Every structure is written in structure tokens, then in C-alpha cells.
Amino acid sequence: MVAVFVIAIVAVSYIVSTRIHPLRGCPTCNATGRHFGSVYKTGHRRCRRCAGSGRKDRVGTKVFWGGTNNTGIFPKK
């Protein structure tokens, strides 16, 4: 009984945290927004995964709230 209660509290806490903090750092560019070349190390371009913002939606943000398109602002319904 206690285990079910603890699991419920953890689940609700995660859902609330995805609403408060919907974004995470982009793992591809290490949250810099730039992707460095493999041949010319000083050359860089915008990261294709995060479109140069350095941020991505968390998985829970997409599942529970529909996502923010990596902006951190939820669309109006």
C-alpha cells in the first residue's frame, strides 16, 4: 500500500515538473546550438536537431501536454 502511494506521488511530481520545466538541453550539440565539423574543428553550423536553440522538449512534455515545439511556451487551446 505504501509503495503504491509513493509511486503515485512520484508520477504526479514528474507530470507537474514537465509543466513547470518543459525543456531539456539538446544532447546532440550539448545545449550550445552549434554543431562543429569533423574535419575543420573551428567550423560550425546550426544544430539540426534543435534548430540552433540548444533546447528540446522533454519526453513527458510531449506525452502529457502536447509539446512546445522546443520554445518552452505552450500553445493556446
DRENTIMAR-59770 format. One record per atom (N, C-alpha, C): residue in one letter; y, x, z; atom name. Coordinates in nm, 3 decimals, always signed. Atoms other than C-alpha are relative to their C-alpha. Last residue first. Layout:
<atoms>
aa=A y=Y x=X z=Z at=CA
...
</atoms>
This chain:
<atoms>
aa=K y=+0.098 x=+0.095 z=+0.050 at=N
aa=K y=+2.580 x=-0.606 z=-2.688 at=CA
aa=K y=+0.066 x=-0.126 z=-0.046 at=C
aa=K y=-0.022 x=+0.135 z=-0.053 at=N
aa=K y=+2.823 x=-0.318 z=-2.652 at=CA
aa=K y=-0.100 x=-0.094 z=-0.063 at=C
aa=P y=-0.068 x=+0.096 z=+0.090 at=N
aa=P y=+2.680 x=+0.022 z=-2.737 at=CA
aa=P y=+0.016 x=-0.136 z=+0.069 at=C
aa=F y=+0.090 x=+0.108 z=+0.039 at=N
aa=F y=+2.601 x=+0.263 z=-2.450 at=CA
aa=F y=+0.073 x=-0.099 z=-0.089 at=C
aa=I y=-0.067 x=+0.129 z=-0.015 at=N
aa=I y=+2.818 x=+0.573 z=-2.445 at=CA
aa=I y=-0.094 x=-0.109 z=-0.051 at=C
aa=G y=-0.016 x=+0.028 z=-0.142 at=N
aa=G y=+2.645 x=+0.906 z=-2.381 at=CA
aa=G y=+0.069 x=-0.131 z=+0.027 at=C
aa=T y=-0.141 x=-0.001 z=-0.035 at=N
aa=T y=+2.701 x=+1.013 z=-2.743 at=CA
aa=T y=+0.023 x=-0.018 z=+0.149 at=C
aa=N y=-0.042 x=-0.132 z=-0.050 at=N
aa=N y=+2.348 x=+1.116 z=-2.843 at=CA
aa=N y=+0.148 x=+0.008 z=+0.033 at=C
aa=N y=-0.023 x=-0.083 z=+0.120 at=N
aa=N y=+2.288 x=+0.792 z=-3.039 at=CA
aa=N y=+0.062 x=+0.135 z=+0.037 at=C
aa=T y=-0.145 x=-0.009 z=+0.016 at=N
aa=T y=+2.323 x=+0.600 z=-2.708 at=CA
aa=T y=+0.038 x=+0.077 z=-0.127 at=C
aa=G y=-0.061 x=-0.124 z=+0.047 at=N
aa=G y=+1.966 x=+0.480 z=-2.665 at=CA
aa=G y=+0.150 x=-0.008 z=-0.016 at=C
aa=G y=-0.023 x=+0.002 z=+0.145 at=N
aa=G y=+1.801 x=+0.138 z=-2.647 at=CA
aa=G y=+0.069 x=+0.123 z=-0.055 at=C
aa=W y=-0.135 x=+0.046 z=+0.031 at=N
aa=W y=+1.837 x=+0.095 z=-2.268 at=CA
aa=W y=+0.031 x=-0.001 z=-0.150 at=C
aa=F y=-0.048 x=+0.109 z=-0.084 at=N
aa=F y=+1.481 x=+0.119 z=-2.131 at=CA
aa=F y=+0.134 x=-0.059 z=-0.045 at=C
aa=V y=+0.101 x=+0.103 z=-0.030 at=N
aa=V y=+1.295 x=+0.322 z=-2.394 at=CA
aa=V y=+0.061 x=-0.119 z=+0.072 at=C
aa=K y=+0.042 x=+0.069 z=+0.122 at=N
aa=K y=+1.581 x=+0.522 z=-2.548 at=CA
aa=K y=-0.093 x=-0.117 z=+0.030 at=C
aa=T y=-0.118 x=+0.066 z=+0.053 at=N
aa=T y=+1.739 x=+0.611 z=-2.216 at=CA
aa=T y=-0.034 x=-0.078 z=-0.125 at=C
aa=G y=-0.018 x=+0.127 z=-0.070 at=N
aa=G y=+1.398 x=+0.682 z=-2.067 at=CA
aa=G y=+0.122 x=-0.076 z=-0.048 at=C
aa=V y=+0.104 x=+0.093 z=+0.047 at=N
aa=V y=+1.336 x=+0.951 z=-2.331 at=CA
aa=V y=+0.018 x=-0.137 z=+0.065 at=C
aa=R y=+0.124 x=-0.014 z=-0.075 at=N
aa=R y=+1.667 x=+1.123 z=-2.253 at=CA
aa=R y=-0.099 x=-0.103 z=-0.051 at=C
aa=D y=+0.037 x=+0.109 z=-0.091 at=N
aa=D y=+1.925 x=+1.112 z=-2.530 at=CA
aa=D y=-0.128 x=+0.036 z=+0.075 at=C
aa=K y=+0.096 x=+0.095 z=+0.054 at=N
aa=K y=+2.025 x=+1.449 z=-2.675 at=CA
aa=K y=-0.023 x=-0.110 z=+0.103 at=C
aa=R y=+0.057 x=+0.100 z=-0.090 at=N
aa=R y=+2.315 x=+1.685 z=-2.615 at=CA
aa=R y=-0.093 x=-0.093 z=-0.076 at=C
aa=G y=+0.068 x=-0.068 z=-0.110 at=N
aa=G y=+2.437 x=+2.011 z=-2.773 at=CA
aa=G y=-0.068 x=-0.095 z=+0.097 at=C
aa=S y=-0.056 x=+0.044 z=-0.129 at=N
aa=S y=+2.690 x=+1.820 z=-2.984 at=CA
aa=S y=-0.063 x=+0.074 z=+0.118 at=C
aa=G y=-0.105 x=-0.087 z=-0.052 at=N
aa=G y=+2.626 x=+2.011 z=-3.307 at=CA
aa=G y=+0.057 x=-0.041 z=+0.134 at=C
aa=A y=-0.121 x=+0.008 z=+0.085 at=N
aa=A y=+2.434 x=+1.739 z=-3.488 at=CA
aa=A y=+0.117 x=+0.077 z=+0.059 at=C
aa=C y=-0.100 x=+0.070 z=-0.080 at=N
aa=C y=+2.177 x=+1.724 z=-3.203 at=CA
aa=C y=+0.132 x=-0.017 z=-0.075 at=C
aa=R y=+0.059 x=+0.099 z=-0.089 at=N
aa=R y=+1.870 x=+1.810 z=-3.408 at=CA
aa=R y=+0.102 x=-0.081 z=+0.077 at=C
aa=R y=+0.036 x=+0.121 z=+0.074 at=N
aa=R y=+2.040 x=+1.980 z=-3.699 at=CA
aa=R y=-0.054 x=-0.110 z=+0.091 at=C
aa=C y=+0.139 x=+0.037 z=-0.027 at=N
aa=C y=+2.217 x=+2.238 z=-3.484 at=CA
aa=C y=-0.031 x=-0.132 z=-0.070 at=C
aa=R y=+0.019 x=+0.111 z=-0.095 at=N
aa=R y=+2.542 x=+2.335 z=-3.650 at=CA
aa=R y=-0.147 x=-0.027 z=+0.018 at=C
aa=R y=-0.035 x=+0.128 z=+0.060 at=N
aa=R y=+2.536 x=+2.674 z=-3.820 at=CA
aa=R y=-0.017 x=-0.106 z=+0.108 at=C
aa=H y=+0.048 x=+0.122 z=-0.066 at=N
aa=H y=+2.520 x=+3.036 z=-3.710 at=CA
aa=H y=+0.046 x=-0.122 z=-0.079 at=C
aa=G y=-0.030 x=+0.122 z=+0.075 at=N
aa=G y=+2.548 x=+3.387 z=-3.844 at=CA
aa=G y=-0.056 x=-0.121 z=+0.071 at=C
aa=T y=-0.134 x=+0.046 z=-0.037 at=N
aa=T y=+2.550 x=+3.667 z=-3.584 at=CA
aa=T y=+0.039 x=-0.127 z=-0.077 at=C
aa=K y=-0.006 x=+0.051 z=-0.137 at=N
aa=K y=+2.174 x=+3.720 z=-3.594 at=CA
aa=K y=+0.138 x=-0.052 z=+0.039 at=C
aa=Y y=-0.132 x=-0.045 z=-0.043 at=N
aa=Y y=+2.153 x=+3.756 z=-3.972 at=CA
aa=Y y=+0.028 x=-0.063 z=+0.137 at=C
aa=V y=-0.024 x=-0.128 z=+0.068 at=N
aa=V y=+1.781 x=+3.728 z=-4.046 at=CA
aa=V y=+0.132 x=+0.059 z=+0.046 at=C
aa=S y=+0.108 x=-0.091 z=-0.036 at=N
aa=S y=+1.670 x=+3.456 z=-3.801 at=CA
aa=S y=+0.018 x=+0.137 z=-0.065 at=C
aa=G y=+0.092 x=-0.037 z=+0.107 at=N
aa=G y=+1.994 x=+3.260 z=-3.811 at=CA
aa=G y=-0.106 x=+0.098 z=+0.048 at=C
aa=F y=-0.022 x=-0.133 z=+0.055 at=N
aa=F y=+2.157 x=+3.114 z=-3.501 at=CA
aa=F y=-0.107 x=+0.034 z=-0.102 at=C
aa=H y=+0.130 x=-0.059 z=+0.030 at=N
aa=H y=+2.160 x=+2.739 z=-3.436 at=CA
aa=H y=+0.027 x=+0.134 z=-0.068 at=C
aa=R y=+0.009 x=-0.094 z=+0.112 at=N
aa=R y=+2.473 x=+2.610 z=-3.270 at=CA
aa=R y=-0.141 x=+0.053 z=-0.014 at=C
aa=G y=-0.045 x=+0.067 z=+0.121 at=N
aa=G y=+2.531 x=+2.302 z=-3.054 at=CA
aa=G y=-0.008 x=+0.088 z=-0.122 at=C
aa=T y=-0.120 x=-0.066 z=+0.052 at=N
aa=T y=+2.512 x=+2.516 z=-2.740 at=CA
aa=T y=+0.057 x=-0.073 z=-0.120 at=C
aa=A y=-0.123 x=+0.073 z=-0.035 at=N
aa=A y=+2.272 x=+2.294 z=-2.542 at=CA
aa=A y=+0.127 x=+0.071 z=-0.044 at=C
aa=N y=-0.028 x=-0.030 z=-0.141 at=N
aa=N y=+1.980 x=+2.540 z=-2.574 at=CA
aa=N y=+0.136 x=-0.053 z=+0.044 at=C
aa=C y=-0.112 x=-0.095 z=-0.001 at=N
aa=C y=+1.991 x=+2.502 z=-2.955 at=CA
aa=C y=+0.038 x=+0.044 z=+0.141 at=C
aa=T y=+0.003 x=-0.084 z=+0.118 at=N
aa=T y=+1.648 x=+2.341 z=-2.996 at=CA
aa=T y=+0.110 x=+0.106 z=+0.004 at=C
aa=P y=+0.089 x=-0.114 z=-0.017 at=N
aa=P y=+1.611 x=+2.206 z=-2.642 at=CA
aa=P y=+0.000 x=+0.096 z=-0.119 at=C
aa=C y=+0.087 x=-0.011 z=+0.118 at=N
aa=C y=+1.922 x=+1.986 z=-2.666 at=CA
aa=C y=-0.089 x=+0.122 z=+0.016 at=C
aa=G y=-0.034 x=-0.107 z=+0.093 at=N
aa=G y=+2.060 x=+1.933 z=-2.317 at=CA
aa=G y=-0.100 x=+0.006 z=-0.114 at=C
aa=R y=+0.056 x=-0.127 z=-0.046 at=N
aa=R y=+2.000 x=+1.595 z=-2.158 at=CA
aa=R y=+0.043 x=+0.106 z=-0.101 at=C
aa=L y=+0.019 x=-0.113 z=+0.091 at=N
aa=L y=+2.186 x=+1.267 z=-2.188 at=CA
aa=L y=-0.066 x=+0.118 z=+0.068 at=C
aa=P y=+0.085 x=+0.030 z=+0.116 at=N
aa=P y=+2.169 x=+0.921 z=-2.025 at=CA
aa=P y=-0.033 x=+0.120 z=-0.088 at=C
aa=H y=+0.000 x=-0.128 z=+0.074 at=N
aa=H y=+2.292 x=+1.021 z=-1.676 at=CA
aa=H y=-0.089 x=-0.014 z=-0.123 at=C
aa=I y=-0.113 x=-0.080 z=-0.048 at=N
aa=I y=+2.389 x=+0.696 z=-1.496 at=CA
aa=I y=+0.014 x=+0.129 z=-0.079 at=C
aa=R y=-0.123 x=+0.074 z=+0.029 at=N
aa=R y=+2.161 x=+0.465 z=-1.697 at=CA
aa=R y=+0.123 x=+0.082 z=+0.041 at=C
aa=T y=-0.020 x=-0.005 z=+0.145 at=N
aa=T y=+1.875 x=+0.715 z=-1.705 at=CA
aa=T y=+0.124 x=-0.079 z=-0.041 at=C
aa=S y=-0.055 x=-0.130 z=+0.036 at=N
aa=S y=+1.920 x=+0.766 z=-1.328 at=CA
aa=S y=+0.019 x=+0.013 z=-0.152 at=C
aa=V y=-0.141 x=-0.004 z=-0.035 at=N
aa=V y=+1.874 x=+0.392 z=-1.264 at=CA
aa=V y=+0.063 x=+0.133 z=-0.044 at=C
aa=I y=-0.069 x=+0.093 z=+0.090 at=N
aa=I y=+1.544 x=+0.388 z=-1.454 at=CA
aa=I y=+0.150 x=-0.001 z=+0.028 at=C
aa=Y y=-0.005 x=-0.060 z=+0.134 at=N
aa=Y y=+1.424 x=+0.701 z=-1.272 at=CA
aa=Y y=+0.077 x=-0.090 z=-0.097 at=C
aa=S y=-0.096 x=-0.111 z=-0.005 at=N
aa=S y=+1.514 x=+0.557 z=-0.929 at=CA
aa=S y=+0.015 x=+0.066 z=-0.136 at=C
aa=V y=-0.134 x=+0.060 z=+0.000 at=N
aa=V y=+1.333 x=+0.233 z=-1.010 at=CA
aa=V y=+0.107 x=+0.109 z=+0.001 at=C
aa=A y=-0.023 x=+0.061 z=+0.131 at=N
aa=A y=+1.019 x=+0.426 z=-1.102 at=CA
aa=A y=+0.139 x=-0.061 z=-0.009 at=C
aa=V y=-0.020 x=-0.108 z=+0.097 at=N
aa=V y=+1.035 x=+0.649 z=-0.792 at=CA
aa=V y=+0.031 x=-0.057 z=-0.138 at=C
aa=I y=-0.131 x=-0.059 z=-0.029 at=N
aa=I y=+1.082 x=+0.346 z=-0.563 at=CA
aa=I y=+0.032 x=+0.111 z=-0.100 at=C
aa=A y=-0.102 x=+0.096 z=+0.042 at=N
aa=A y=+0.788 x=+0.165 z=-0.726 at=CA
aa=A y=+0.141 x=+0.056 z=+0.022 at=C
aa=I y=-0.003 x=-0.003 z=+0.146 at=N
aa=I y=+0.565 x=+0.472 z=-0.692 at=CA
aa=I y=+0.107 x=-0.095 z=-0.053 at=C
aa=V y=-0.063 x=-0.127 z=+0.038 at=N
aa=V y=+0.654 x=+0.498 z=-0.322 at=CA
aa=V y=+0.012 x=+0.010 z=-0.153 at=C
aa=F y=-0.142 x=+0.009 z=-0.035 at=N
aa=F y=+0.574 x=+0.130 z=-0.264 at=CA
aa=F y=+0.075 x=+0.126 z=-0.043 at=C
aa=V y=-0.058 x=+0.091 z=+0.099 at=N
aa=V y=+0.242 x=+0.160 z=-0.447 at=CA
aa=V y=+0.150 x=-0.014 z=+0.024 at=C
aa=A y=-0.007 x=-0.071 z=+0.128 at=N
aa=A y=+0.153 x=+0.464 z=-0.237 at=CA
aa=A y=+0.064 x=-0.086 z=-0.108 at=C
aa=V y=-0.115 x=-0.090 z=-0.007 at=N
aa=V y=+0.239 x=+0.281 z=+0.086 at=CA
aa=V y=+0.018 x=+0.073 z=-0.133 at=C
aa=M y=-0.120 x=+0.082 z=+0.000 at=N
aa=M y=+0.000 x=+0.000 z=+0.000 at=CA
aa=M y=+0.126 x=+0.086 z=+0.000 at=C
</atoms>
